[in-house]
Amino acid sequence: MMKTPMPEQAPELRRNNFGEVALGYTPEQAAAEASRCLNCKKRPCVAGCPVGVAIPEFITEIKNGDIAKAAAIIKETNALPAVCGRVCPQENQCERLCVRAVKGEPVAIGRLERYAADGGQITDNRGQITDNGKRIAVVGSGPAGLSCAGTLAGLGYDVTVFEAFHEPGGVLIYGIPEFRLPKEIVRREVGELKALGVSIITNAVVGQALTIDDLFDDGYDAVFIGSGAGLPSFMGIPGENLNGVFSANEFLTRVNLMKAYDARSDTPVKDLKKVVVVGGGNVAMDAARCALRLGAETVDIVYRRGMEEMPARREEIHHAREEGINFRVLTNPREILGDEKFNVRAVVCDAMELGEPDASGRRRPVVKEGAGFTLDADCVIMAIGSAPNALIRNSTPDLDFDRRGCVAAAEDGRTNRPMVYAGGDAVTGAATVILAMGAGRAAAIAIDDQLSKNK
C-alpha cells in the first residue's frame, strides 16, 4: 500500500511564484494515510524523532477525526509542528524506522504532522501554568532557541528570548524560502509560544549590545545559547570578491526577510540571467529555486561529487529538477571571471572524479586533468556551509569553543560554565531544523533538572 500523494503546484506554474509548492492533505487524504499506521506496540518511529513526538497516538486521533487532539499531542513535545511537518527530513528519521518501510513505503508521518498542526489554533495557556519564579534567557529565536523557550515556559519559567534580527524565527524566517515554509506559518507558531508566556526582544545582539555576563547580572538564572551558524563559508578561489558573488546566507536573507523579489525593496537583488549555485545541500536547492523565481534564464547547481553523494533531501532535488534547474555534478569551480566593471561574467570549472574515501567516509573528489570548462554567469551563489558568528566567542572568554568556533557542549547542552547551556547549529555547525529543536528541548530539560536541584 503506497503513501497517499501530496497535492502540489505544477512545476510550470510554481517556478514563477513564491507560493507553497506542497499544498497539504485534504481531510479525506489525511484519513486515508492515517489508516495505514499499524499502531505498533514498540513504536519504533518515536525513537527516530529528535523531540520524541508520540507519533502513533497523534495519528490515531487523525483516524478518529479529532484534529485538535492530534495537534495537542504533537505540541506536548514539539514547539513548532507546522514548521517540522514541512521541513523536517522525516525520511531519515521517524519514517525510516516505520515498520511499513520494511516491505514498502512508510506512513507519511511528516505530512500528517503538518495536517494536524495546520488545523490547530493559537491558545492562551498561561492560566494553566504555575510560575516557578525562575528566569531564563535564550539567545537566538531560531529552532533551538524556540524549542528551548517553549519547553521551559511550559514548565513555569519566565523566559525571554533575545533575537539579533528585527523579526523572530532565525533561519526559519531568513533562510528557508516561502515556497517551502510560508512565513505566516512561522509567525503563527511563534505567536503560540508568546501565548504560552515567552517574551521575545528583537534587535538585541548578544555579544555586542549585551553579553552573557550582562544577562546574569540582570538576574537570569540560566542562559541558553541557540544563536545558530550564520557566518558563511567561501572557497577562497580567485574572483570571489567580484560584484554578483553572494553567500547563500546573504542571498536568501535578502529574498526571504527583506523581500528582494519586490522592486520596491530597499535591498533588491540585481537582475539575474545566468546563475551558478555552488553546493549540494538543501541551502543550495533553496538558493537555486529562488534565483529561478527571480527571473533567471538558467540556473546551474555545481557540485563536486555525484548525485548519490548530494546531501540535499531527495524531495528538494526532485522539485528542483522538475522546475528546470540544471545539475552539474562532479564539477568544481576553480576561478570566477569578471568584466571591466568587476561584474561576474563566467565561472571556470574543473571536472572531477571520485577517488579514495576521505575522513568523512565519502569518496574524495579529485580533479580530472584536461577536462575543465567555463560556464557563463552573471551571478554566483556560494552554498558550501556556514559557521557560528564569533560575537559570543569574543565576548565570553571563559566559555569553551571547539576549533570550528562552535560552543563546546555536552549532549544535554551543558557547557564548561555553570548554568550556561547551548544547542543547535551554535554547537554542531549547520544542521537540520529538527536536530536543533531536539537539542533545545534536551537543554531545557537539563536546565530544569539543575535548577530544581538548586532549590
C-alpha positions as CSV (number, residue, x, y, z in Angstrom):
1,M,0.0,0.0,0.0
2,M,1.6,3.3,-1.2
3,K,1.7,6.6,0.6
4,T,-1.1,9.0,-0.1
5,P,0.3,11.5,-2.6
6,M,0.7,15.1,-1.5
7,P,-1.0,17.6,-3.8
8,E,1.4,20.1,-5.3
9,Q,1.6,23.1,-7.6
10,A,2.5,22.1,-11.1
11,P,6.2,22.8,-11.9
12,E,5.4,25.1,-14.8
13,L,3.4,27.3,-12.5
14,R,5.4,27.2,-9.3
15,R,8.7,28.1,-10.9
16,N,7.2,31.6,-11.5
17,N,5.8,32.2,-8.0
18,F,6.8,32.0,-4.3
19,G,3.6,30.2,-3.3
20,E,3.9,27.0,-1.3
21,V,4.8,24.0,-3.5
22,A,3.2,21.3,-1.4
23,L,-0.5,22.1,-0.8
24,G,-1.3,19.8,2.1
25,Y,-3.7,16.9,2.6
26,T,-7.5,17.2,2.5
27,P,-9.3,15.6,5.4
28,E,-10.1,12.6,3.2
29,Q,-6.4,12.2,2.2
30,A,-5.2,12.6,5.8
31,A,-7.7,10.0,7.0
32,A,-6.6,7.6,4.2
33,E,-3.0,8.0,5.1
34,A,-3.6,7.8,8.9
35,S,-5.3,4.4,8.3
36,R,-2.0,3.0,7.1
37,C,-0.5,3.3,10.6
38,L,-0.2,-0.1,12.3
39,N,-0.1,1.5,15.8
40,C,2.9,-0.7,16.6
41,K,3.4,-1.6,20.3
42,K,7.1,-0.9,20.2
43,R,6.6,2.4,18.4
44,P,10.0,2.5,16.5
45,C,9.1,5.7,14.8
46,V,9.2,7.6,18.1
47,A,12.8,6.6,18.6
48,G,13.6,8.3,15.3
49,C,12.1,11.6,16.3
50,P,14.6,14.1,17.9
51,V,11.9,15.6,20.1
52,G,10.1,12.4,20.9
53,V,6.6,13.1,19.4
54,A,4.0,10.5,20.3
55,I,3.5,9.5,16.7
56,P,1.1,6.6,16.8
57,E,-1.1,8.5,19.3
58,F,-1.5,11.6,17.2
59,I,-2.1,9.6,14.1
60,T,-4.8,7.6,15.9
61,E,-6.6,10.9,16.7
62,I,-6.5,11.8,13.0
63,K,-8.1,8.5,12.3
64,N,-10.7,9.4,14.8
65,G,-11.3,12.8,13.1
66,D,-10.1,14.8,16.2
67,I,-7.5,17.1,14.6
68,A,-7.4,19.4,17.7
69,K,-6.4,16.5,19.9
70,A,-3.9,15.2,17.4
71,A,-2.3,18.7,17.3
72,A,-2.3,18.9,21.1
73,I,-0.4,15.6,21.4
74,I,2.3,16.8,19.0
75,K,2.7,20.1,20.8
76,E,3.4,18.3,24.1
77,T,7.0,17.8,22.8
78,N,7.2,19.8,19.6
79,A,7.1,23.6,19.8
80,L,6.9,24.0,16.0
81,P,4.9,21.2,14.5
82,A,3.7,23.0,11.4
83,V,7.3,24.0,10.6
84,C,8.6,20.5,11.2
85,G,5.8,19.0,9.1
86,R,7.2,20.9,6.2
87,V,11.0,21.0,6.5
88,C,11.9,18.1,8.8
89,P,13.8,15.2,6.9
90,Q,11.3,12.6,8.1
91,E,12.6,10.1,5.5
92,N,15.9,9.9,7.5
93,Q,14.3,9.9,11.0
94,C,10.8,8.7,12.0
95,E,9.7,7.4,8.6
96,R,13.0,5.5,8.2
97,L,12.1,3.4,11.3
98,C,8.4,2.9,10.3
99,V,7.6,-0.8,10.2
100,R,5.8,-0.3,6.8
101,A,9.1,0.8,5.3
102,V,10.4,-2.8,5.6
103,K,8.4,-4.0,2.7
104,G,7.0,-0.8,1.1
105,E,6.6,2.9,1.8
106,P,6.5,4.2,5.4
107,V,3.5,6.1,6.7
108,A,3.7,9.8,5.7
109,I,4.3,11.0,9.3
110,G,5.6,14.4,8.3
111,R,2.6,15.1,6.0
112,L,0.2,14.0,8.8
113,E,2.0,16.2,11.3
114,R,1.6,19.2,9.0
115,Y,-2.1,18.4,8.6
116,A,-2.7,18.2,12.3
117,A,-0.6,21.3,13.1
118,D,-2.3,23.4,10.4
119,G,-5.7,22.7,11.9
120,G,-4.5,23.9,15.4
121,Q,-5.4,27.2,16.9
122,I,-3.4,29.7,18.9
123,T,-4.5,29.4,22.5
124,D,-3.5,31.3,25.7
125,N,-2.3,28.6,28.1
126,R,-0.7,30.9,30.7
127,G,-3.5,30.3,33.1
128,Q,-2.7,26.6,33.2
129,I,1.0,27.1,34.2
130,T,2.3,27.8,37.6
131,D,5.1,30.4,37.7
132,N,8.1,28.9,39.5
133,G,9.9,32.3,40.0
134,K,12.9,31.4,37.8
135,R,14.1,33.5,34.8
136,I,15.8,32.1,31.8
137,A,17.5,34.0,28.9
138,V,17.6,32.4,25.5
139,V,20.0,33.7,22.9
140,G,18.5,33.4,19.4
141,S,15.0,32.7,18.2
142,G,15.8,30.0,15.7
143,P,14.6,26.4,16.0
144,A,16.9,25.6,19.0
145,G,16.0,28.7,20.9
146,L,12.3,28.5,20.3
147,S,12.2,24.8,21.3
148,C,14.1,25.5,24.5
149,A,11.9,28.5,25.3
150,G,8.7,26.7,24.7
151,T,9.7,23.7,26.8
152,L,10.8,25.9,29.7
153,A,7.8,28.2,29.5
154,G,5.6,25.1,29.8
155,L,7.4,24.2,33.0
156,G,6.7,27.5,34.6
157,Y,9.8,29.5,33.8
158,D,9.8,33.2,32.9
159,V,11.6,33.0,29.5
160,T,13.0,35.9,27.5
161,V,14.4,35.3,24.0
162,F,17.0,37.8,22.6
163,E,16.9,37.9,18.8
164,A,19.5,39.9,16.8
165,F,17.2,40.5,13.8
166,H,14.1,42.6,13.7
167,E,11.8,39.6,13.4
168,P,11.9,36.3,15.4
169,G,12.3,32.9,13.8
170,G,16.0,32.7,12.9
171,V,16.8,30.5,9.9
172,L,13.0,29.8,9.6
173,I,12.4,33.4,8.6
174,Y,15.6,34.4,6.8
175,G,16.9,31.1,5.4
176,I,14.1,28.9,4.2
177,P,12.1,30.2,1.2
178,E,8.4,31.0,1.2
179,F,7.6,28.2,-1.2
180,R,8.9,25.6,1.3
181,L,7.9,27.3,4.5
182,P,5.4,30.2,4.4
183,K,6.4,32.9,6.9
184,E,2.8,33.1,8.1
185,I,3.3,29.6,9.5
186,V,6.4,30.6,11.4
187,R,4.7,33.7,12.7
188,R,1.7,31.7,13.9
189,E,3.8,29.2,15.8
190,V,5.9,32.0,17.3
191,G,2.6,33.5,18.3
192,E,1.7,30.3,20.1
193,L,4.9,30.5,22.1
194,K,4.1,34.1,23.1
195,A,0.7,32.9,24.2
196,L,2.5,30.4,26.4
197,G,4.2,33.4,28.1
198,V,7.5,33.6,26.2
199,S,8.8,37.1,25.8
200,I,10.9,38.0,22.6
201,I,13.2,41.0,22.4
202,T,14.3,41.8,18.8
203,N,17.2,43.9,17.6
204,A,19.2,42.5,20.6
205,V,22.7,41.4,19.6
206,V,24.1,39.3,22.4
207,G,27.9,39.6,22.2
208,Q,27.7,43.2,21.1
209,A,24.8,45.1,22.6
210,L,24.9,43.0,25.8
211,T,26.9,40.0,26.9
212,I,26.3,36.6,28.6
213,D,27.6,38.2,31.8
214,D,25.1,41.1,31.4
215,L,22.3,38.6,31.3
216,F,23.3,37.0,34.6
217,D,23.8,40.5,36.1
218,D,20.2,41.2,35.1
219,G,19.0,38.4,37.3
220,Y,18.6,35.5,34.9
221,D,19.1,32.1,36.5
222,A,20.4,30.3,33.3
223,V,21.3,31.2,29.8
224,F,20.7,29.0,26.7
225,I,22.8,29.9,23.6
226,G,21.0,29.0,20.4
227,S,22.5,31.6,18.1
228,G,22.8,29.4,15.1
229,A,25.5,29.3,12.4
230,G,25.1,32.4,10.2
231,L,28.7,33.0,9.2
232,P,29.0,32.0,5.6
233,S,31.9,30.0,4.1
234,F,33.7,30.7,0.9
235,M,36.1,28.6,-1.3
236,G,39.0,31.0,-1.3
237,I,39.2,31.0,-5.1
238,P,40.1,34.0,-7.4
239,G,37.2,36.2,-8.2
240,E,35.1,35.7,-5.1
241,N,35.2,39.5,-4.4
242,L,33.5,40.3,-7.7
243,N,30.1,42.0,-8.0
244,G,27.4,39.4,-8.3
245,V,29.0,36.8,-5.9
246,F,26.8,36.1,-2.9
247,S,26.9,33.9,0.0
248,A,23.7,31.8,0.2
249,N,23.1,33.4,3.6
250,E,23.0,36.9,2.2
251,F,21.1,35.9,-0.9
252,L,18.4,34.0,1.0
253,T,18.2,36.7,3.7
254,R,17.6,39.4,1.1
255,V,14.9,37.3,-0.6
256,N,13.1,35.8,2.4
257,L,13.4,38.5,5.1
258,M,14.0,41.7,3.1
259,K,11.7,40.8,0.1
260,A,14.3,41.4,-2.6
261,Y,11.9,40.0,-5.2
262,D,9.9,43.2,-4.8
263,A,11.3,46.1,-6.9
264,R,10.4,48.4,-4.1
265,S,12.7,46.6,-1.7
266,D,15.5,48.6,-0.1
267,T,17.9,45.8,-0.8
268,P,16.9,44.3,-4.2
269,V,18.9,41.6,-5.9
270,K,20.3,42.6,-9.3
271,D,18.5,41.3,-12.4
272,L,19.6,37.7,-12.8
273,K,20.2,36.0,-16.1
274,K,22.7,33.1,-15.7
275,V,23.1,31.9,-12.1
276,V,25.6,29.4,-10.8
277,V,25.0,27.9,-7.3
278,V,27.9,26.1,-5.7
279,G,27.0,23.3,-3.3
280,G,24.7,20.3,-3.0
281,G,22.8,20.7,0.2
282,N,19.3,22.0,1.0
283,V,20.6,25.5,1.1
284,A,21.9,25.2,-2.4
285,M,18.5,23.9,-3.6
286,D,16.8,26.8,-1.9
287,A,19.1,29.4,-3.4
288,A,18.8,27.9,-6.9
289,R,15.0,27.7,-6.8
290,C,14.8,31.3,-5.5
291,A,17.0,32.5,-8.3
292,L,14.7,30.8,-10.8
293,R,11.7,32.6,-9.3
294,L,13.5,35.9,-9.5
295,G,13.6,35.6,-13.3
296,A,16.9,33.8,-14.0
297,E,17.0,32.3,-17.5
298,T,19.3,29.5,-16.5
299,V,20.3,28.2,-13.0
300,D,23.1,25.6,-12.7
301,I,23.9,23.8,-9.5
302,V,27.6,22.9,-9.4
303,Y,28.6,20.1,-7.0
304,R,32.0,18.4,-6.7
305,R,30.6,14.9,-6.0
306,G,27.9,12.8,-7.8
307,M,24.2,12.8,-7.4
308,E,24.3,9.9,-5.0
309,E,26.5,11.8,-2.6
310,M,24.5,15.0,-2.8
311,P,23.3,15.7,0.8
312,A,20.1,17.6,0.0
313,R,16.8,15.9,0.6
314,R,15.7,13.8,-2.3
315,E,12.4,15.7,-2.4
316,E,14.1,19.0,-2.8
317,I,16.3,17.6,-5.6
318,H,13.3,16.2,-7.3
319,H,11.4,19.5,-7.1
320,A,14.4,21.5,-8.4
321,R,14.8,19.2,-11.4
322,E,11.1,19.4,-12.2
323,E,11.4,23.2,-12.2
324,G,14.2,23.2,-14.7
325,I,17.3,23.6,-12.5
326,N,20.4,22.2,-14.2
327,F,22.7,19.8,-12.1
328,R,26.3,19.8,-13.0
329,V,27.8,17.1,-10.7
330,L,31.4,16.1,-10.5
331,T,32.2,19.7,-11.2
332,N,34.1,22.3,-9.0
333,P,34.7,26.0,-9.6
334,R,38.4,27.0,-9.9
335,E,38.0,30.7,-10.7
336,I,35.3,33.3,-11.2
337,L,36.0,35.7,-14.1
338,G,34.9,39.4,-14.2
339,D,34.4,42.1,-16.8
340,E,36.0,45.5,-16.9
341,K,33.5,46.8,-14.3
342,F,34.3,43.9,-11.9
343,N,31.0,42.2,-12.5
344,V,30.8,38.4,-12.8
345,R,30.9,37.1,-16.3
346,A,31.9,33.4,-16.1
347,V,33.0,30.6,-13.8
348,V,35.9,28.4,-14.7
349,C,35.3,24.8,-13.6
350,D,37.3,21.6,-13.1
351,A,35.7,18.3,-14.0
352,M,36.1,15.9,-11.1
353,E,36.2,12.2,-10.4
354,L,35.8,10.3,-7.2
355,G,38.9,8.8,-5.6
356,E,39.5,7.1,-2.2
357,P,37.3,7.9,0.8
358,D,38.2,10.9,2.9
359,A,37.8,11.4,6.7
360,S,34.0,11.6,6.3
361,G,33.9,8.2,4.7
362,R,32.8,9.7,1.3
363,R,35.0,9.2,-1.8
364,R,37.2,12.2,-2.2
365,P,36.7,14.3,-5.4
366,V,39.9,14.8,-7.4
367,V,40.5,16.9,-10.5
368,K,40.1,15.1,-13.8
369,E,43.0,16.6,-15.7
370,G,42.3,18.3,-19.1
371,A,38.6,18.2,-18.7
372,G,37.8,21.7,-17.4
373,F,35.2,24.1,-19.0
374,T,33.7,27.5,-18.5
375,L,30.2,28.5,-17.6
376,D,28.7,31.9,-18.5
377,A,27.3,33.6,-15.4
378,D,26.3,37.0,-14.1
379,C,25.7,35.7,-10.5
380,V,27.4,33.1,-8.3
381,I,25.9,31.9,-5.0
382,M,28.2,30.1,-2.6
383,A,26.2,27.5,-0.6
384,I,29.0,25.5,0.9
385,G,28.3,25.7,4.6
386,S,28.4,28.1,7.4
387,A,29.8,28.5,11.0
388,P,28.8,30.4,14.2
389,N,29.4,34.1,14.3
390,A,32.3,35.0,16.6
391,L,30.5,37.6,18.7
392,I,29.7,35.4,21.6
393,R,33.1,33.7,21.5
394,N,34.9,37.1,21.6
395,S,32.8,38.5,24.4
396,T,32.7,35.4,26.6
397,P,36.4,34.4,27.1
398,D,35.6,31.9,29.9
399,L,33.3,29.8,27.6
400,D,34.9,26.9,25.8
401,F,34.7,26.6,22.0
402,D,35.9,24.0,19.5
403,R,38.3,24.5,16.6
404,R,35.4,25.4,14.3
405,G,34.2,28.2,16.6
406,C,31.2,26.2,17.9
407,V,30.3,26.2,21.6
408,A,31.6,23.1,23.3
409,A,28.6,21.4,24.9
410,A,27.5,18.0,26.1
411,E,24.5,16.2,24.7
412,D,22.2,17.8,27.2
413,G,23.6,21.3,26.3
414,R,25.8,21.8,29.4
415,T,28.9,23.9,28.8
416,N,32.0,24.4,30.9
417,R,30.4,27.4,32.5
418,P,27.8,26.9,35.3
419,M,24.2,27.5,34.1
420,V,25.2,28.3,30.6
421,Y,23.8,25.8,28.1
422,A,23.9,25.7,24.3
423,G,22.5,23.7,21.4
424,G,21.6,23.6,17.7
425,D,23.8,25.0,15.0
426,A,25.8,27.0,17.5
427,V,27.1,23.7,18.8
428,T,27.0,21.4,15.8
429,G,27.5,23.8,12.9
430,A,24.8,24.0,10.2
431,A,22.4,21.0,10.5
432,T,18.7,20.4,10.4
433,V,15.8,22.3,12.0
434,I,14.6,19.2,13.9
435,L,18.0,18.3,15.3
436,A,18.3,21.9,16.6
437,M,14.9,21.6,18.1
438,G,15.9,18.3,19.8
439,A,19.0,20.0,21.3
440,G,16.9,22.9,22.5
441,R,14.4,20.6,24.2
442,A,17.2,18.5,25.8
443,A,18.9,21.6,27.2
444,A,15.6,22.9,28.6
445,I,15.1,19.6,30.5
446,A,18.7,19.7,31.8
447,I,18.2,23.4,32.9
448,D,15.0,22.4,34.7
449,D,16.7,19.5,36.4
450,Q,19.6,21.6,37.6
451,L,17.5,24.4,38.9
452,S,15.2,22.0,40.6
453,K,18.2,20.6,42.4
454,N,19.4,24.1,43.4
455,K,16.1,24.9,45.3
